[in-house]
């Protein structure tokens, strides 16, 4: 101890500092422990030694507190008591210095780090961050020490989520935005601030706190100013935009737009490896439409992006260089269609789109035909290619899109067919253990989009794959497959709204239904589907979708995904009912379906907002009832209510419309039906035919029709209209109904005759009705 005293018996500050430093360097715990008490007095009394200490302390803290592993010893237990006994900040400094010695570097775990944190507390840390720097010390030295300590503790996720850490976010934002950062002493401070921000972003609620405290704007300013650490600012922005992009753009739109424009310019102008790095980053910065197409600044960004992508995709590159360009292109097509392809001419735009689709098809074939069934990082790229192919497919079948020539469309269809052949080949190899993969879901989804538009190609291959598709859909629907998180790139092809927070969707049937609706109209695939038990699965799905719709339809707009799935399911059931009547009699699922339809249709019919769905329910119910009229599962009141709803739906479709110019009247579709007549006209005519077929099966039904006034209304329509203006298909539908009424009800026949039915039958060419009435 005499070594730290001078000849007068006073403290030798330099000697004390020297021995403490030697203790650190030589791991001499005993010597450091003995000297620490005296050194603490040195800190209190000597500004010079204090400055030396605070210069050395951050390095000691980082060395000690950031490494995982330790076994507790008795000296460490003494430290906890020692830290808790300190009365002022100077003594707290000395206690922390002691901690850095006793807690050996490379020997600390999360539990020990937490005990140090609890012993130090936030009060001391808060004062470090806000205290004025004393004379003779470097600028911001207290803040630097505080951030070093905070960064050390943020390595523990539970501490990074502490409210006292979260409320330091404004201070961290101020540090990274600070100007005049050419001072070398400030760089470690900024690095500590970034370490804290990244640690906070990794906590469950940390990103929301960063957003709420303005970190997005601060990070944007840092990148624009090219401050020290601006590359880390960009990486943190990428993390935030990946998980909560919509909220970020809503809160900091102007700042993010400035950064996005800056990135687009760099991407366009860069000719080195940075171009490919920016290509990957831009995918995360894309604002939702129509942000870029509604302003000159946004259009400039799109043009720069197109120029950069064009130069990449037209060059001979490695896979790692081309992949980010395909991902970015897929995102742009998904959000902005062809509006972002700002080439100089229509021909150049069509050539670029054709190039893009060709490249995507080639990548899909190369990967799916040669790969083994294992997940890897390239699956995200192939998922992006799926999005490009789907856009190309929609462009080819859309007659209103004039971008591509007919020759280009045919060429693309051929190469896309080859790509879908590779998808079918890949899916045939999938076993039960692989069904949990999000990439399998993405592959089934893109195949479903193709089947919805094209079923004439690869017929045999599709038929061979149908058993797998039914089994896959059943597994997901019944919940037998483990649900994983979707990757960001798979989410970009619209599997879900938010890949990071949403579970993998089970509803693969929603995508498959349109294609299966086409396939059930063909004999061979229909037989396979029936053999695989698809009707029973479809009923379960139909019931679940109806339950979801029925509980929420008041708040849902028309033509939601749920409503469209129900309508498409009705279309598939109609195909089965029309083509396989024996199946309807044999399978119990059809009687259950009929019961559901009859009970549910009345509530839909009175709601004109869902007229298409009502027409599906009524027509399908009538078609099934023709076959299962003797079923005992339905009570008479339910059947009666259903037929009243059917009469209401079918009888209100037409009215007399005067034509003053020609002094004539025509039969026209009523307004509420006219809005969706393209969708329900076939259903209406099929419903009229089915209703007429039910009249002989239900003895009391003609009387119900008579009481509704429907026959008289039909005859009045025919009486007021000009015969030459009435479509023959409509005349045939009216004749079928009137003929069956006349055959099975004396009262109906008398009414038809009293209203001039025989003359009208002759006038409109209703030969069967006229013959029957004359035979009376």
C-alpha positions, 0 to 999 in steps of 0.5 A: 500500500505504501507504493501509492503514498508519497513521502509526505504520507499523501495519496500518490494519484499517478501511482494509484492509477498505475497499480489499478491499471496493472491489476487489470492488465495482469488479472491480479484480483487481490492487488486490485481489490486492496487498492480499490478502496484507496483509489476510490478516494483518489477519484473523489479528490483528483479531477486529473485521475477522474479524467484518466478513469473515464477514458479507460472505463468504457473499454473495461465495461465492454470487455467485462459485460458483453461476453457470456459465461460466469460462475459466481465467486465470493468476491463477486458476492461482495461486489453486489454489497459494495455497489449497493453501499455507494453514497455518491456518483464518484464512489459509484464510478469506483464500484463499477471499476471494481466490477470490471475487475472482479467479473473476469472478461469472458466469464459473464452470463445473462443472470450475472449481467442482470445482477450488475444492472440491478446493483447499478440501477437507472438513477445513476445511468440517467444522470450520466446521460443528462449531466453537464460535462465538467471542466477539463473533460472531453465533450459529452463524456458523461453521455458517452459513459452512460451509452456505453453502460446502456449498450452493455446492458442492452445485450440482455433482451429482457433489459433491452425491453425495460421501460427505462431503456425504451424511454432513452430512444429520443436520446439515442435518436439525437445522438445518431443525428448529431452533426459535426461527427468528424470528431473521432471521439464521437464515433464510439458513442454513435456505435453504442447508440446504434447497438442500443437501437438494434437491441430494442428493435429485436424485442417484441414491442421494441419496434413499435416504441421506435416508431412512436418515438420518431426513430424512423425520421431520425434514421432517415435524416442520418442516412440523408446526411451520411453521418457516421453509421448511416449504413447501420441506419439503413439496415435498421430502417430495413428491419422496421419497414419489413415488419411494419412498413405501412405504419412507418410510411404513415408516420414518416412519409416525407422522410422515407420518400426522400430516402427512397428517392436518394436510393433510387438515384444511387441505384440508377447511377451506380455501376459497381457492387453497390448496385446489387446491394441497393437492389435488395434494399429497395424492395423493403422501401417500396411505398404502397400504391399509388404513392409513386405514380401520383407525383412527379417525384415518385415517377422519377423514382420509378424511372430510376428504378426501371433504368437500374433494373433494365441494366441488370437484367439485360446483362450476363450476371451470376445468380446472386446478382440477378436474384435481387433484381427478380425480387424487386421486379416482382414487388413492383409488378405486384404493387404498380403493374406495368406503370413502373416500366417507364421505357421510351416506347411501347415496344421497349416496354413490351420487350422488357416485360417479356424478358422479365417473364422469360427470366422468371420462367427459366429460373422456375424450371431450373430450380424445380426440375433440378432441386431436391425437396429441401428448403433453401434461400433460393425459394424466396427468389422462386416465390418472387418469380411466381409473382412475375409469372402470374402477372404475365399470365394475367396480362396475356389473358386480359383483352384490354391490355394492349402492351403485348402483341398477339405473337408475344402473348402466344410465346409467353403462354408457351414458356409459362406452360413449360414453367407450370409443367415444372411446378406440377413435376415438383409437387408430385414429389412432395411427401407428407413430411414436406407439406408444412413448407410455405414454399409448397403453399406458394407453388400450389397457389401459383398453379391454382391461378393458372388452372383458373385460366387454363385447363386445356394444357397438361391435362394428364399431368393435372389429373395425376396431381389431383389426388395430391391437391385434394389431400393437401387441401384437406390436411391444411383445412383440418389443421393436420399440418404444422403452421409456420411463419411465412417468409417476406418474399412469399408474402409479396405474392399476396399469400398474406397481408403481413408475413412477419406477424400472420400465421401461414394461411390454411385456406389453400382451397380459396385458390384452388376452387376456380380451377376445380370449378372448371375441372368438375365440368370435365368427366375424367378430372371429375371422377378423380375428385369424386373418388378422392372424397372431394365433395365431402371436403367441399361441404366442410369448407362451404359450411366454414365459409358460410359461418364466417360470412354469416357472422360478419357480412354486415361489415364486409363489402361486396365480393370479399374473398369469403363471399367469392369462395362461397359462390365458387363452391356453389358453382362446383356443386352445380357441376356435380348436381347436373352431371352426377345425379346418382352421386347426389342420391348416394352421398349424405353430404348433398342432403346436408347441403340442401338443408343448409341452403334452404335454411339460409337462402331466405335471409340472403334473398331479402338482402339485395347487397348479396344478390349474386350469392342469393341466386347461387343459393336458390338455384343450387337448392332447387337443383338438388331438391329436384333429386332429393324431394323425398328426403326426410331431413327437411320439414315442410315449413323450411321447404315452404319458406325456401320456395317463397324466397325462390319465387321472390328472387325469380319473379322480381327480375323483370319489368315493363320498360316503355320506349317513347321513341318507338311507342313500344314497351319492352321487357327489361331487367330490373335495376338491382338485377341489372347491376349484376345480370352478367353474373346471375343471368345463367343462374336465373334461367337455370333456376326457372327451369329447376323451379318448373321441375319442382312443381310436379314434386310438391303438391302444394307448390302450384297453389303457393305460386298462384297466391304470390301473383307471379303467373298473372305478372308474367302474363301482364309482361307478355301482354304489354311487351312487343312480341318481337322485342322479347328474347326467345330464351326468356319466352322459353323460361316463361313457357316452362313455368306456365306449362307446369302450373297449367298441368298440375293445378286446375286453378292456375290453368283457369287463371292462365286462360282467363288472362288470355294465355292461349292467345299469348302462347300463339303470339309468342310461339309457345307451342307446348303451352298452346297445345295444352290449353287447346287440349283442355 
